[in-house]
Amino acid sequence: MGDTLYERLGEKPGITVLVDRIIDLHLQNPVVGPRFQHADVDRGRAMAKEFFVAGSGGPEPYTGRSMPEAHRGMNISEEEFLAVVDDMMAAMDQLGYDQRERDEVLAIAYSLKGDIIRQ
């Protein structure tokens, strides 16, 4: 595996599988699943993939809205944030990522917490 998180996540193909698994878990999650009932899930998948690629050191930029803009008015609770993070960690565990990668993704998620909850 490579040195960057992007490389260690499997570059774009690996991130595609990871994000698809995360979104599938979100859809099944009783805490956050209802938020997706009226959402454009395909667009959400595409933007999450772009975000993971750019945020992990990949070559493509993230073209979506900032985290505060994307979550403004949603009033996301701490419980919902934790459910999303739990889904991310479960997906990474299911896909066999090492602790190093899980820890780095977890750190990124927590660095964004203030931009996501209660916006």
For each residue, the residues with C-beta under 8 A, 3 or more apart:
1: 7 8
2: 6 7 8
3: 7 8
4: 7 8 56 57 58
5: 8 9 56 57 101 104 105
6: 2 9 11 15 53 56 57 58 59
7: 1 2 3 4 10 11 57
8: 1 2 3 4 5 97 98 100 101
9: 5 6 14 15 18 52 56 97 101
10: 7 13 14 15 17 18
11: 6 7 14 15 58
12: 15 16 49 53 58 60
13: 10 16 17
14: 9 10 11 17 18
15: 6 9 10 11 12 18 19 49 52 53 56 58
16: 12 13 19 20 49
17: 10 13 14 20 21 95
18: 9 10 14 15 21 22 52 91 92 95 97
19: 15 16 22 23 45 48 49 52
20: 16 17 23 24 45
21: 17 18 24 25 91 94 95
22: 18 19 25 26 48 87 88 91
23: 19 20 26 27 41 44 45 48
24: 20 21 27 28
25: 21 22 28 29 87 90 91
26: 22 23 29 32 33 36 84 87
27: 23 24 33 36 41
28: 24 25 33
29: 25 26 32 33 83 87
30: 33 34
31: 79 80 83
32: 26 29 35 36 80 83 84 87
33: 26 27 28 29 30 36 37
34: 30 37
35: 32 39 74 80
36: 26 27 32 33 39 41 44
37: 33 34
38:
39: 35 36 44
40: 43 44
41: 23 27 36 44 45
42: 45 46
43: 40 46 47
44: 23 36 39 40 41 47 48
45: 19 20 23 41 42 48 49
46: 42 43 49 50
47: 43 44 50 51 62 64
48: 19 22 23 44 45 51 52
49: 12 15 16 19 45 46 52 53
50: 46 47 53 54 60 61 62 63 64
51: 47 48 54 55 62 64
52: 9 15 18 19 48 49 55 56 58
53: 6 12 15 49 50 56 58 59 60 62
54: 50 51 58 60 61 62
55: 51 52 62 108
56: 4 5 6 9 15 52 53 105 108
57: 4 5 6 7
58: 4 6 11 12 15 52 53 54
59: 6 53
60: 12 50 53 54
61: 50 54
62: 47 50 51 53 54 55
63: 50
64: 47 50 51 70
65: 69 70
66: 69 70 115
67: 70 71 112 115 116
68: 71 72 115 119
69: 65 66 72
70: 64 65 66 67
71: 67 68 74 76 115 116 119
72: 68 69 119
73: 119
74: 35 71 119
75: 118 119
76: 71 80 81 116 117 118 119
77: 80 81 117 118
78: 81 82 117
79: 31 82 83
80: 31 32 35 76 77 83 84 117
81: 76 77 78 84 85 113 116 117
82: 78 79 85 86
83: 29 31 32 79 80 86 87
84: 26 32 80 81 87 88 109
85: 81 82 88 89 106 109 110
86: 82 83 89 90
87: 22 25 26 29 32 83 84 90 91
88: 22 84 85 91 92 105 106 109
89: 85 86 92 93 102 105 106
90: 25 86 87 93 94
91: 18 21 22 25 87 88 94 95
92: 18 88 89 95 97 101 102 105
93: 89 90 96 97 102
94: 21 90 91
95: 17 18 21 91 92
96: 93
97: 8 9 18 92 93 101 102
98: 8 101 102
99: 102 103
100: 8 103 104
101: 5 8 9 92 97 98 104 105
102: 89 92 93 97 98 99 105 106
103: 99 100 106 107
104: 5 100 101 107 108
105: 5 56 88 89 92 101 102 108 109
106: 85 88 89 102 103 109 110
107: 103 104 110 111
108: 55 56 104 105 111 112
109: 84 85 88 105 106 112 113
110: 85 106 107 113
111: 107 108
112: 67 108 109 115 116
113: 81 109 110 116 117
114: 117
115: 66 67 68 71 112 119
116: 67 71 76 81 112 113 119
117: 76 77 78 80 81 113 114
118: 75 76 77
119: 68 71 72 73 74 75 76 115 116
